Amino acid sequence: MIFEPNGYHALIITRSDMPKFASGNRASGTADENKSVVLGTVVYFGTYQVNEADGTYTVQVDGTTFPN
């Protein structure tokens, strides 16, 4: 997770054993290759605020790879 001083954050989680695309081009991945990426990755980003008084932070998700 990355917190920038300007109030933006990003979280990126990927499987460590993510298979490579046989073609070397993600735009021409097979159904199985694309499924592996979707099931093995989650990303979200947005803004955050810190509450120094109680030692917490709150994130606002502006975009994600899982839109639900």
mmCIF file as Biopython writes it, N, C-alpha, C and O atoms, coordinates in Angstrom:
data_model
#
loop_
_atom_site.group_PDB
_atom_site.id
_atom_site.type_symbol
_atom_site.label_atom_id
_atom_site.label_alt_id
_atom_site.label_comp_id
_atom_site.label_asym_id
_atom_site.label_entity_id
_atom_site.label_seq_id
_atom_site.pdbx_PDB_ins_code
_atom_site.Cartn_x
_atom_site.Cartn_y
_atom_site.Cartn_z
_atom_site.occupancy
_atom_site.B_iso_or_equiv
_atom_site.auth_seq_id
_atom_site.auth_asym_id
_atom_site.pdbx_PDB_model_num
ATOM 1   N N  . MET A ? 1  ? 0.850   -1.162  0.000   1.0 0.0 1  A 1 
ATOM 2   C CA . MET A ? 1  ? 0.000   0.000   0.000   1.0 0.0 1  A 1 
ATOM 3   C C  . MET A ? 1  ? 0.896   1.224   0.000   1.0 0.0 1  A 1 
ATOM 4   O O  . MET A ? 1  ? 1.888   1.286   0.725   1.0 0.0 1  A 1 
ATOM 5   N N  . ILE A ? 2  ? 0.535   2.189   -0.817  1.0 0.0 2  A 1 
ATOM 6   C CA . ILE A ? 2  ? 1.303   3.415   -0.960  1.0 0.0 2  A 1 
ATOM 7   C C  . ILE A ? 2  ? 0.450   4.582   -0.480  1.0 0.0 2  A 1 
ATOM 8   O O  . ILE A ? 2  ? -0.696  4.743   -0.901  1.0 0.0 2  A 1 
ATOM 9   N N  . PHE A ? 3  ? 1.018   5.389   0.399   1.0 0.0 3  A 1 
ATOM 10  C CA . PHE A ? 3  ? 0.380   6.625   0.842   1.0 0.0 3  A 1 
ATOM 11  C C  . PHE A ? 3  ? 1.263   7.785   0.410   1.0 0.0 3  A 1 
ATOM 12  O O  . PHE A ? 3  ? 2.417   7.877   0.829   1.0 0.0 3  A 1 
ATOM 13  N N  . GLU A ? 4  ? 0.739   8.657   -0.413  1.0 0.0 4  A 1 
ATOM 14  C CA . GLU A ? 4  ? 1.473   9.831   -0.869  1.0 0.0 4  A 1 
ATOM 15  C C  . GLU A ? 4  ? 1.178   11.008  0.058   1.0 0.0 4  A 1 
ATOM 16  O O  . GLU A ? 4  ? 0.089   11.077  0.628   1.0 0.0 4  A 1 
ATOM 17  N N  . PRO A ? 5  ? 2.113   11.926  0.219   1.0 0.0 5  A 1 
ATOM 18  C CA . PRO A ? 5  ? 1.888   13.066  1.098   1.0 0.0 5  A 1 
ATOM 19  C C  . PRO A ? 5  ? 0.758   13.996  0.623   1.0 0.0 5  A 1 
ATOM 20  O O  . PRO A ? 5  ? 0.259   14.808  1.403   1.0 0.0 5  A 1 
ATOM 21  N N  . ASN A ? 6  ? 0.357   13.880  -0.642  1.0 0.0 6  A 1 
ATOM 22  C CA . ASN A ? 6  ? -0.700  14.736  -1.173  1.0 0.0 6  A 1 
ATOM 23  C C  . ASN A ? 6  ? -2.102  14.190  -0.898  1.0 0.0 6  A 1 
ATOM 24  O O  . ASN A ? 6  ? -3.087  14.745  -1.387  1.0 0.0 6  A 1 
ATOM 25  N N  . GLY A ? 7  ? -2.203  13.097  -0.113  1.0 0.0 7  A 1 
ATOM 26  C CA . GLY A ? 7  ? -3.501  12.564  0.270   1.0 0.0 7  A 1 
ATOM 27  C C  . GLY A ? 7  ? -4.037  11.451  -0.605  1.0 0.0 7  A 1 
ATOM 28  O O  . GLY A ? 7  ? -5.193  11.054  -0.453  1.0 0.0 7  A 1 
ATOM 29  N N  . TYR A ? 8  ? -3.220  10.934  -1.525  1.0 0.0 8  A 1 
ATOM 30  C CA . TYR A ? 8  ? -3.657  9.832   -2.381  1.0 0.0 8  A 1 
ATOM 31  C C  . TYR A ? 8  ? -3.010  8.525   -1.932  1.0 0.0 8  A 1 
ATOM 32  O O  . TYR A ? 8  ? -1.908  8.514   -1.381  1.0 0.0 8  A 1 
ATOM 33  N N  . HIS A ? 9  ? -3.720  7.427   -2.180  1.0 0.0 9  A 1 
ATOM 34  C CA . HIS A ? 9  ? -3.205  6.107   -1.822  1.0 0.0 9  A 1 
ATOM 35  C C  . HIS A ? 9  ? -3.485  5.119   -2.946  1.0 0.0 9  A 1 
ATOM 36  O O  . HIS A ? 9  ? -4.336  5.358   -3.803  1.0 0.0 9  A 1 
ATOM 37  N N  . ALA A ? 10 ? -2.768  4.023   -2.931  1.0 0.0 10 A 1 
ATOM 38  C CA . ALA A ? 10 ? -3.013  2.917   -3.856  1.0 0.0 10 A 1 
ATOM 39  C C  . ALA A ? 10 ? -2.634  1.619   -3.156  1.0 0.0 10 A 1 
ATOM 40  O O  . ALA A ? 10 ? -1.661  1.557   -2.405  1.0 0.0 10 A 1 
ATOM 41  N N  . LEU A ? 11 ? -3.426  0.587   -3.420  1.0 0.0 11 A 1 
ATOM 42  C CA . LEU A ? 11 ? -3.149  -0.748  -2.887  1.0 0.0 11 A 1 
ATOM 43  C C  . LEU A ? 11 ? -3.116  -1.702  -4.068  1.0 0.0 11 A 1 
ATOM 44  O O  . LEU A ? 11 ? -4.027  -1.705  -4.896  1.0 0.0 11 A 1 
ATOM 45  N N  . ILE A ? 12 ? -2.075  -2.507  -4.145  1.0 0.0 12 A 1 
ATOM 46  C CA . ILE A ? 12 ? -1.917  -3.480  -5.219  1.0 0.0 12 A 1 
ATOM 47  C C  . ILE A ? 12 ? -1.560  -4.813  -4.592  1.0 0.0 12 A 1 
ATOM 48  O O  . ILE A ? 12 ? -0.558  -4.933  -3.887  1.0 0.0 12 A 1 
ATOM 49  N N  . ILE A ? 13 ? -2.396  -5.823  -4.857  1.0 0.0 13 A 1 
ATOM 50  C CA . ILE A ? 13 ? -2.124  -7.170  -4.357  1.0 0.0 13 A 1 
ATOM 51  C C  . ILE A ? 13 ? -2.151  -8.124  -5.554  1.0 0.0 13 A 1 
ATOM 52  O O  . ILE A ? 13 ? -3.136  -8.179  -6.290  1.0 0.0 13 A 1 
ATOM 53  N N  . THR A ? 14 ? -1.073  -8.865  -5.738  1.0 0.0 14 A 1 
ATOM 54  C CA . THR A ? 14 ? -1.024  -9.859  -6.804  1.0 0.0 14 A 1 
ATOM 55  C C  . THR A ? 14 ? -0.444  -11.163 -6.265  1.0 0.0 14 A 1 
ATOM 56  O O  . THR A ? 14 ? 0.358   -11.185 -5.332  1.0 0.0 14 A 1 
ATOM 57  N N  . ARG A ? 15 ? -0.881  -12.232 -6.887  1.0 0.0 15 A 1 
ATOM 58  C CA . ARG A ? 15 ? -0.308  -13.530 -6.540  1.0 0.0 15 A 1 
ATOM 59  C C  . ARG A ? 15 ? 1.172   -13.530 -6.919  1.0 0.0 15 A 1 
ATOM 60  O O  . ARG A ? 15 ? 1.562   -12.950 -7.933  1.0 0.0 15 A 1 
ATOM 61  N N  . SER A ? 16 ? 1.979   -14.178 -6.106  1.0 0.0 16 A 1 
ATOM 62  C CA . SER A ? 16 ? 3.410   -14.239 -6.408  1.0 0.0 16 A 1 
ATOM 63  C C  . SER A ? 16 ? 3.714   -15.209 -7.539  1.0 0.0 16 A 1 
ATOM 64  O O  . SER A ? 16 ? 4.783   -15.137 -8.146  1.0 0.0 16 A 1 
ATOM 65  N N  . ASP A ? 17 ? 2.785   -16.116 -7.827  1.0 0.0 17 A 1 
ATOM 66  C CA . ASP A ? 17 ? 3.009   -17.111 -8.881  1.0 0.0 17 A 1 
ATOM 67  C C  . ASP A ? 17 ? 2.159   -16.839 -10.119 1.0 0.0 17 A 1 
ATOM 68  O O  . ASP A ? 17 ? 1.728   -17.774 -10.793 1.0 0.0 17 A 1 
ATOM 69  N N  . MET A ? 18 ? 1.917   -15.573 -10.420 1.0 0.0 18 A 1 
ATOM 70  C CA . MET A ? 18 ? 1.102   -15.204 -11.572 1.0 0.0 18 A 1 
ATOM 71  C C  . MET A ? 18 ? 1.741   -15.731 -12.851 1.0 0.0 18 A 1 
ATOM 72  O O  . MET A ? 18 ? 2.906   -15.441 -13.121 1.0 0.0 18 A 1 
ATOM 73  N N  . PRO A ? 19 ? 0.993   -16.505 -13.644 1.0 0.0 19 A 1 
ATOM 74  C CA . PRO A ? 19 ? 1.579   -17.042 -14.882 1.0 0.0 19 A 1 
ATOM 75  C C  . PRO A ? 19 ? 1.770   -15.949 -15.926 1.0 0.0 19 A 1 
ATOM 76  O O  . PRO A ? 19 ? 1.025   -14.970 -15.962 1.0 0.0 19 A 1 
ATOM 77  N N  . LYS A ? 20 ? 2.767   -16.127 -16.764 1.0 0.0 20 A 1 
ATOM 78  C CA . LYS A ? 20 ? 3.039   -15.160 -17.828 1.0 0.0 20 A 1 
ATOM 79  C C  . LYS A ? 20 ? 2.136   -15.435 -19.026 1.0 0.0 20 A 1 
ATOM 80  O O  . LYS A ? 20 ? 1.688   -16.563 -19.234 1.0 0.0 20 A 1 
ATOM 81  N N  . PHE A ? 21 ? 1.874   -14.389 -19.812 1.0 0.0 21 A 1 
ATOM 82  C CA . PHE A ? 21 ? 1.104   -14.534 -21.043 1.0 0.0 21 A 1 
ATOM 83  C C  . PHE A ? 21 ? 2.002   -15.155 -22.107 1.0 0.0 21 A 1 
ATOM 84  O O  . PHE A ? 21 ? 3.107   -14.670 -22.350 1.0 0.0 21 A 1 
ATOM 85  N N  . ALA A ? 22 ? 1.536   -16.215 -22.734 1.0 0.0 22 A 1 
ATOM 86  C CA . ALA A ? 22 ? 2.338   -16.923 -23.733 1.0 0.0 22 A 1 
ATOM 87  C C  . ALA A ? 22 ? 2.732   -16.005 -24.886 1.0 0.0 22 A 1 
ATOM 88  O O  . ALA A ? 22 ? 3.841   -16.109 -25.408 1.0 0.0 22 A 1 
ATOM 89  N N  . SER A ? 23 ? 1.837   -15.112 -25.284 1.0 0.0 23 A 1 
ATOM 90  C CA . SER A ? 23 ? 2.103   -14.219 -26.417 1.0 0.0 23 A 1 
ATOM 91  C C  . SER A ? 23 ? 3.035   -13.066 -26.047 1.0 0.0 23 A 1 
ATOM 92  O O  . SER A ? 23 ? 3.606   -12.417 -26.924 1.0 0.0 23 A 1 
ATOM 93  N N  . GLY A ? 24 ? 3.186   -12.814 -24.742 1.0 0.0 24 A 1 
ATOM 94  C CA . GLY A ? 24 ? 3.961   -11.663 -24.308 1.0 0.0 24 A 1 
ATOM 95  C C  . GLY A ? 24 ? 3.186   -10.359 -24.421 1.0 0.0 24 A 1 
ATOM 96  O O  . GLY A ? 24 ? 3.742   -9.284  -24.192 1.0 0.0 24 A 1 
ATOM 97  N N  . ASN A ? 25 ? 1.897   -10.445 -24.774 1.0 0.0 25 A 1 
ATOM 98  C CA . ASN A ? 25 ? 1.053   -9.265  -24.969 1.0 0.0 25 A 1 
ATOM 99  C C  . ASN A ? 25 ? -0.246  -9.474  -24.205 1.0 0.0 25 A 1 
ATOM 100 O O  . ASN A ? 25 ? -1.024  -10.362 -24.551 1.0 0.0 25 A 1 
ATOM 101 N N  . ARG A ? 26 ? -0.496  -8.676  -23.175 1.0 0.0 26 A 1 
ATOM 102 C CA . ARG A ? 26 ? -1.692  -8.879  -22.363 1.0 0.0 26 A 1 
ATOM 103 C C  . ARG A ? 26 ? -2.978  -8.597  -23.125 1.0 0.0 26 A 1 
ATOM 104 O O  . ARG A ? 26 ? -4.039  -9.085  -22.737 1.0 0.0 26 A 1 
ATOM 105 N N  . ALA A ? 27 ? -2.907  -7.827  -24.190 1.0 0.0 27 A 1 
ATOM 106 C CA . ALA A ? 27 ? -4.100  -7.526  -24.989 1.0 0.0 27 A 1 
ATOM 107 C C  . ALA A ? 27 ? -4.558  -8.724  -25.814 1.0 0.0 27 A 1 
ATOM 108 O O  . ALA A ? 27 ? -5.680  -8.730  -26.321 1.0 0.0 27 A 1 
ATOM 109 N N  . SER A ? 28 ? -3.709  -9.731  -25.954 1.0 0.0 28 A 1 
ATOM 110 C CA . SER A ? 28 ? -4.098  -10.913 -26.727 1.0 0.0 28 A 1 
ATOM 111 C C  . SER A ? 28 ? -4.040  -12.173 -25.862 1.0 0.0 28 A 1 
ATOM 112 O O  . SER A ? 28 ? -3.754  -13.265 -26.354 1.0 0.0 28 A 1 
ATOM 113 N N  . GLY A ? 29 ? -4.316  -12.008 -24.571 1.0 0.0 29 A 1 
ATOM 114 C CA . GLY A ? 29 ? -4.303  -13.149 -23.658 1.0 0.0 29 A 1 
ATOM 115 C C  . GLY A ? 29 ? -5.437  -14.121 -23.925 1.0 0.0 29 A 1 
ATOM 116 O O  . GLY A ? 29 ? -6.494  -13.739 -24.429 1.0 0.0 29 A 1 
ATOM 117 N N  . THR A ? 30 ? -5.209  -15.370 -23.586 1.0 0.0 30 A 1 
ATOM 118 C CA . THR A ? 30 ? -6.259  -16.381 -23.707 1.0 0.0 30 A 1 
ATOM 119 C C  . THR A ? 30 ? -7.266  -16.203 -22.568 1.0 0.0 30 A 1 
ATOM 120 O O  . THR A ? 30 ? -7.024  -15.453 -21.623 1.0 0.0 30 A 1 
ATOM 121 N N  . ALA A ? 31 ? -8.380  -16.893 -22.672 1.0 0.0 31 A 1 
ATOM 122 C CA . ALA A ? 31 ? -9.389  -16.831 -21.609 1.0 0.0 31 A 1 
ATOM 123 C C  . ALA A ? 31 ? -8.794  -17.290 -20.278 1.0 0.0 31 A 1 
ATOM 124 O O  . ALA A ? 31 ? -9.060  -16.685 -19.239 1.0 0.0 31 A 1 
ATOM 125 N N  . ASP A ? 32 ? -8.003  -18.342 -20.303 1.0 0.0 32 A 1 
ATOM 126 C CA . ASP A ? 32 ? -7.394  -18.838 -19.060 1.0 0.0 32 A 1 
ATOM 127 C C  . ASP A ? 32 ? -6.372  -17.865 -18.496 1.0 0.0 32 A 1 
ATOM 128 O O  . ASP A ? 32 ? -6.298  -17.682 -17.281 1.0 0.0 32 A 1 
ATOM 129 N N  . GLU A ? 33 ? -5.577  -17.234 -19.366 1.0 0.0 33 A 1 
ATOM 130 C CA . GLU A ? 33 ? -4.602  -16.247 -18.899 1.0 0.0 33 A 1 
ATOM 131 C C  . GLU A ? 33 ? -5.308  -15.049 -18.271 1.0 0.0 33 A 1 
ATOM 132 O O  . GLU A ? 33 ? -4.905  -14.577 -17.208 1.0 0.0 33 A 1 
ATOM 133 N N  . ASN A ? 34 ? -6.352  -14.560 -18.919 1.0 0.0 34 A 1 
ATOM 134 C CA . ASN A ? 34 ? -7.105  -13.428 -18.382 1.0 0.0 34 A 1 
ATOM 135 C C  . ASN A ? 34 ? -7.787  -13.784 -17.071 1.0 0.0 34 A 1 
ATOM 136 O O  . ASN A ? 34 ? -7.836  -12.963 -16.155 1.0 0.0 34 A 1 
ATOM 137 N N  . LYS A ? 35 ? -8.308  -14.987 -16.970 1.0 0.0 35 A 1 
ATOM 138 C CA . LYS A ? 35 ? -8.948  -15.436 -15.728 1.0 0.0 35 A 1 
ATOM 139 C C  . LYS A ? 35 ? -7.924  -15.469 -14.595 1.0 0.0 35 A 1 
ATOM 140 O O  . LYS A ? 35 ? -8.235  -15.070 -13.473 1.0 0.0 35 A 1 
ATOM 141 N N  . SER A ? 36 ? -6.720  -15.935 -14.871 1.0 0.0 36 A 1 
ATOM 142 C CA . SER A ? 36 ? -5.675  -15.975 -13.843 1.0 0.0 36 A 1 
ATOM 143 C C  . SER A ? 36 ? -5.366  -14.582 -13.311 1.0 0.0 36 A 1 
ATOM 144 O O  . SER A ? 36 ? -5.161  -14.407 -12.110 1.0 0.0 36 A 1 
ATOM 145 N N  . VAL A ? 37 ? -5.333  -13.597 -14.193 1.0 0.0 37 A 1 
ATOM 146 C CA . VAL A ? 37 ? -5.052  -12.223 -13.768 1.0 0.0 37 A 1 
ATOM 147 C C  . VAL A ? 37 ? -6.191  -11.696 -12.896 1.0 0.0 37 A 1 
ATOM 148 O O  . VAL A ? 37 ? -5.952  -11.104 -11.843 1.0 0.0 37 A 1 
ATOM 149 N N  . VAL A ? 38 ? -7.427  -11.915 -13.339 1.0 0.0 38 A 1 
ATOM 150 C CA . VAL A ? 38 ? -8.584  -11.416 -12.581 1.0 0.0 38 A 1 
ATOM 151 C C  . VAL A ? 38 ? -8.650  -12.076 -11.209 1.0 0.0 38 A 1 
ATOM 152 O O  . VAL A ? 38 ? -8.923  -11.399 -10.217 1.0 0.0 38 A 1 
ATOM 153 N N  . LEU A ? 39 ? -8.411  -13.358 -11.134 1.0 0.0 39 A 1 
ATOM 154 C CA . LEU A ? 39 ? -8.489  -14.068 -9.859  1.0 0.0 39 A 1 
ATOM 155 C C  . LEU A ? 39 ? -7.268  -13.832 -8.976  1.0 0.0 39 A 1 
ATOM 156 O O  . LEU A ? 39 ? -7.326  -14.055 -7.767  1.0 0.0 39 A 1 
ATOM 157 N N  . GLY A ? 40 ? -6.172  -13.384 -9.566  1.0 0.0 40 A 1 
ATOM 158 C CA . GLY A ? 40 ? -4.936  -13.231 -8.798  1.0 0.0 40 A 1 
ATOM 159 C C  . GLY A ? 40 ? -4.530  -11.809 -8.493  1.0 0.0 40 A 1 
ATOM 160 O O  . GLY A ? 40 ? -3.432  -11.578 -7.987  1.0 0.0 40 A 1 
ATOM 161 N N  . THR A ? 41 ? -5.396  -10.840 -8.791  1.0 0.0 41 A 1 
ATOM 162 C CA . THR A ? 41 ? -5.017  -9.441  -8.619  1.0 0.0 41 A 1 
ATOM 163 C C  . THR A ? 41 ? -6.191  -8.625  -8.084  1.0 0.0 41 A 1 
ATOM 164 O O  . THR A ? 41 ? -7.337  -8.834  -8.482  1.0 0.0 41 A 1 
ATOM 165 N N  . VAL A ? 42 ? -5.899  -7.709  -7.195  1.0 0.0 42 A 1 
ATOM 166 C CA . VAL A ? 42 ? -6.875  -6.690  -6.807  1.0 0.0 42 A 1 
ATOM 167 C C  . VAL A ? 42 ? -6.111  -5.382  -6.612  1.0 0.0 42 A 1 
ATOM 168 O O  . VAL A ? 42 ? -5.031  -5.355  -6.022  1.0 0.0 42 A 1 
ATOM 169 N N  . VAL A ? 43 ? -6.690  -4.316  -7.115  1.0 0.0 43 A 1 
ATOM 170 C CA . VAL A ? 43 ? -6.092  -2.988  -7.019  1.0 0.0 43 A 1 
ATOM 171 C C  . VAL A ? 43 ? -7.179  -2.001  -6.648  1.0 0.0 43 A 1 
ATOM 172 O O  . VAL A ? 43 ? -8.293  -2.072  -7.168  1.0 0.0 43 A 1 
ATOM 173 N N  . TYR A ? 44 ? -6.861  -1.079  -5.748  1.0 0.0 44 A 1 
ATOM 174 C CA . TYR A ? 44 ? -7.754  0.056   -5.551  1.0 0.0 44 A 1 
ATOM 175 C C  . TYR A ? 44 ? -6.942  1.294   -5.235  1.0 0.0 44 A 1 
ATOM 176 O O  . TYR A ? 44 ? -5.800  1.216   -4.782  1.0 0.0 44 A 1 
ATOM 177 N N  . PHE A ? 45 ? -7.563  2.450   -5.488  1.0 0.0 45 A 1 
ATOM 178 C CA . PHE A ? 45 ? -6.872  3.722   -5.280  1.0 0.0 45 A 1 
ATOM 179 C C  . PHE A ? 45 ? -7.888  4.786   -4.923  1.0 0.0 45 A 1 
ATOM 180 O O  . PHE A ? 45 ? -9.087  4.629   -5.154  1.0 0.0 45 A 1 
ATOM 181 N N  . GLY A ? 46 ? -7.391  5.863   -4.359  1.0 0.0 46 A 1 
ATOM 182 C CA . GLY A ? 46 ? -8.254  6.978   -3.992  1.0 0.0 46 A 1 
ATOM 183 C C  . GLY A ? 46 ? -7.530  7.941   -3.082  1.0 0.0 46 A 1 
ATOM 184 O O  . GLY A ? 46 ? -6.332  8.182   -3.229  1.0 0.0 46 A 1 
ATOM 185 N N  . THR A ? 47 ? -8.277  8.489   -2.137  1.0 0.0 47 A 1 
ATOM 186 C CA . THR A ? 47 ? -7.716  9.461   -1.200  1.0 0.0 47 A 1 
ATOM 187 C C  . THR A ? 47 ? -7.776  8.896   0.215   1.0 0.0 47 A 1 
ATOM 188 O O  . THR A ? 47 ? -8.458  7.905   0.475   1.0 0.0 47 A 1 
ATOM 189 N N  . TYR A ? 48 ? -7.062  9.534   1.107   1.0 0.0 48 A 1 
ATOM 190 C CA . TYR A ? 48 ? -7.084  9.107   2.512   1.0 0.0 48 A 1 
ATOM 191 C C  . TYR A ? 48 ? -6.990  10.320  3.421   1.0 0.0 48 A 1 
ATOM 192 O O  . TYR A ? 48 ? -6.540  11.394  3.022   1.0 0.0 48 A 1 
ATOM 193 N N  . GLN A ? 49 ? -7.429  10.115  4.656   1.0 0.0 49 A 1 
ATOM 194 C CA . GLN A ? 49 ? -7.304  11.133  5.698   1.0 0.0 49 A 1 
ATOM 195 C C  . GLN A ? 49 ? -6.766  10.471  6.953   1.0 0.0 49 A 1 
ATOM 196 O O  . GLN A ? 49 ? -7.129  9.339   7.271   1.0 0.0 49 A 1 
ATOM 197 N N  . VAL A ? 50 ? -5.909  11.172  7.657   1.0 0.0 50 A 1 
ATOM 198 C CA . VAL A ? 50 ? -5.320  10.681  8.899   1.0 0.0 50 A 1 
ATOM 199 C C  . VAL A ? 50 ? -5.945  11.418  10.080  1.0 0.0 50 A 1 
ATOM 200 O O  . VAL A ? 50 ? -6.072  12.643  10.064  1.0 0.0 50 A 1 
ATOM 201 N N  . ASN A ? 51 ? -6.334  10.660  11.101  1.0 0.0 51 A 1 
ATOM 202 C CA . ASN A ? 51 ? -6.807  11.236  12.354  1.0 0.0 51 A 1 
ATOM 203 C C  . ASN A ? 51 ? -5.698  11.016  13.374  1.0 0.0 51 A 1 
ATOM 204 O O  . ASN A ? 51 ? -5.604  9.948   13.979  1.0 0.0 51 A 1 
ATOM 205 N N  . GLU A ? 52 ? -4.878  12.009  13.558  1.0 0.0 52 A 1 
ATOM 206 C CA . GLU A ? 52 ? -3.732  11.860  14.465  1.0 0.0 52 A 1 
ATOM 207 C C  . GLU A ? 52 ? -4.171  11.726  15.914  1.0 0.0 52 A 1 
ATOM 208 O O  . GLU A ? 52 ? -3.461  11.116  16.714  1.0 0.0 52 A 1 
ATOM 209 N N  . ALA A ? 53 ? -5.311  12.275  16.267  1.0 0.0 53 A 1 
ATOM 210 C CA . ALA A ? 53 ? -5.787  12.214  17.650  1.0 0.0 53 A 1 
ATOM 211 C C  . ALA A ? 53 ? -6.026  10.781  18.109  1.0 0.0 53 A 1 
ATOM 212 O O  . ALA A ? 53 ? -5.693  10.426  19.240  1.0 0.0 53 A 1 
ATOM 213 N N  . ASP A ? 54 ? -6.600  9.958   17.238  1.0 0.0 54 A 1 
ATOM 214 C CA . ASP A ? 54 ? -6.842  8.567   17.661  1.0 0.0 54 A 1 
ATOM 215 C C  . ASP A ? 54 ? -5.978  7.554   16.906  1.0 0.0 54 A 1 
ATOM 216 O O  . ASP A ? 54 ? -6.164  6.348   17.065  1.0 0.0 54 A 1 
ATOM 217 N N  . GLY A ? 55 ? -5.041  8.028   16.091  1.0 0.0 55 A 1 
ATOM 218 C CA . GLY A ? 55 ? -4.086  7.142   15.426  1.0 0.0 55 A 1 
ATOM 219 C C  . GLY A ? 55 ? -4.696  6.279   14.341  1.0 0.0 55 A 1 
ATOM 220 O O  . GLY A ? 55 ? -4.247  5.152   14.130  1.0 0.0 55 A 1 
ATOM 221 N N  . THR A ? 56 ? -5.722  6.786   13.639  1.0 0.0 56 A 1 
ATOM 222 C CA . THR A ? 56 ? -6.364  6.003   12.579  1.0 0.0 56 A 1 
ATOM 223 C C  . THR A ? 56 ? -6.283  6.746   11.254  1.0 0.0 56 A 1 
ATOM 224 O O  . THR A ? 56 ? -5.965  7.933   11.197  1.0 0.0 56 A 1 
ATOM 225 N N  . TYR A ? 57 ? -6.582  6.008   10.193  1.0 0.0 57 A 1 
ATOM 226 C CA . TYR A ? 57 ? -6.726  6.638   8.890   1.0 0.0 57 A 1 
ATOM 227 C C  . TYR A ? 57 ? -7.952  6.058   8.209   1.0 0.0 57 A 1 
ATOM 228 O O  . TYR A ? 57 ? -8.375  4.939   8.499   1.0 0.0 57 A 1 
ATOM 229 N N  . THR A ? 58 ? -8.511  6.835   7.304   1.0 0.0 58 A 1 
ATOM 230 C CA . THR A ? 58 ? -9.701  6.429   6.552   1.0 0.0 58 A 1 
ATOM 231 C C  . THR A ? 58 ? -9.390  6.580   5.078   1.0 0.0 58 A 1 
ATOM 232 O O  . THR A ? 58 ? -8.854  7.605   4.655   1.0 0.0 58 A 1 
ATOM 233 N N  . VAL A ? 59 ? -9.723  5.559   4.287   1.0 0.0 59 A 1 
ATOM 234 C CA . VAL A ? 59 ? -9.496  5.634   2.850   1.0 0.0 59 A 1 
ATOM 235 C C  . VAL A ? 59 ? -10.823 5.800   2.122   1.0 0.0 59 A 1 
ATOM 236 O O  . VAL A ? 59 ? -11.848 5.257   2.535   1.0 0.0 59 A 1 
ATOM 237 N N  . GLN A ? 60 ? -10.786 6.553   1.043   1.0 0.0 60 A 1 
ATOM 238 C CA . GLN A ? 60 ? -11.903 6.707   0.117   1.0 0.0 60 A 1 
ATOM 239 C C  . GLN A ? 60 ? -11.476 6.002   -1.154  1.0 0.0 60 A 1 
ATOM 240 O O  . GLN A ? 60 ? -10.472 6.381   -1.757  1.0 0.0 60 A 1 
ATOM 241 N N  . VAL A ? 61 ? -12.215 4.982   -1.578  1.0 0.0 61 A 1 
ATOM 242 C CA . VAL A ? 61 ? -11.882 4.251   -2.800  1.0 0.0 61 A 1 
ATOM 243 C C  . VAL A ? 61 ? -12.534 4.967   -3.981  1.0 0.0 61 A 1 
ATOM 244 O O  . VAL A ? 61 ? -13.758 5.085   -4.047  1.0 0.0 61 A 1 
ATOM 245 N N  . ASP A ? 62 ? -11.706 5.443   -4.910  1.0 0.0 62 A 1 
ATOM 246 C CA . ASP A ? 62 ? -12.201 6.133   -6.098  1.0 0.0 62 A 1 
ATOM 247 C C  . ASP A ? 62 ? -12.246 5.220   -7.312  1.0 0.0 62 A 1 
ATOM 248 O O  . ASP A ? 62 ? -13.027 5.455   -8.235  1.0 0.0 62 A 1 
ATOM 249 N N  . GLY A ? 63 ? -11.417 4.182   -7.323  1.0 0.0 63 A 1 
ATOM 250 C CA . GLY A ? 63 ? -11.396 3.241   -8.434  1.0 0.0 63 A 1 
ATOM 251 C C  . GLY A ? 63 ? -10.806 1.919   -7.990  1.0 0.0 63 A 1 
ATOM 252 O O  . GLY A ? 63 ? -10.010 1.870   -7.052  1.0 0.0 63 A 1 
ATOM 253 N N  . THR A ? 64 ? -11.200 0.830   -8.672  1.0 0.0 64 A 1 
ATOM 254 C CA . THR A ? 64 ? -10.750 -0.498  -8.293  1.0 0.0 64 A 1 
ATOM 255 C C  . THR A ? 64 ? -10.890 -1.460  -9.460  1.0 0.0 64 A 1 
ATOM 256 O O  . THR A ? 64 ? -11.655 -1.206  -10.390 1.0 0.0 64 A 1 
ATOM 257 N N  . THR A ? 65 ? -10.152 -2.567  -9.414  1.0 0.0 65 A 1 
ATOM 258 C CA . THR A ? 65 ? -10.308 -3.604  -10.419 1.0 0.0 65 A 1 
ATOM 259 C C  . THR A ? 65 ? -11.486 -4.512  -10.122 1.0 0.0 65 A 1 
ATOM 260 O O  . THR A ? 65 ? -11.827 -5.369  -10.938 1.0 0.0 65 A 1 
ATOM 261 N N  . PHE A ? 66 ? -12.115 -4.339  -8.962  1.0 0.0 66 A 1 
ATOM 262 C CA . PHE A ? 66 ? -13.322 -5.090  -8.599  1.0 0.0 66 A 1 
ATOM 263 C C  . PHE A ? 66 ? -14.419 -4.071  -8.318  1.0 0.0 66 A 1 
ATOM 264 O O  . PHE A ? 66 ? -14.551 -3.616  -7.182  1.0 0.0 66 A 1 
ATOM 265 N N  . PRO A ? 67 ? -15.203 -3.706  -9.316  1.0 0.0 67 A 1 
ATOM 266 C CA . PRO A ? 67 ? -16.134 -2.585  -9.169  1.0 0.0 67 A 1 
ATOM 267 C C  . PRO A ? 67 ? -17.307 -2.809  -8.250  1.0 0.0 67 A 1 
ATOM 268 O O  . PRO A ? 67 ? -18.044 -1.858  -7.988  1.0 0.0 67 A 1 
ATOM 269 N N  . ASN A ? 68 ? -17.526 -3.998  -7.748  1.0 0.0 68 A 1 
ATOM 270 C CA . ASN A ? 68 ? -18.649 -4.238  -6.839  1.0 0.0 68 A 1 
ATOM 271 C C  . ASN A ? 68 ? -18.377 -3.595  -5.505  1.0 0.0 68 A 1 
ATOM 272 O O  . ASN A ? 68 ? -19.204 -3.682  -4.597  1.0 0.0 68 A 1 
#
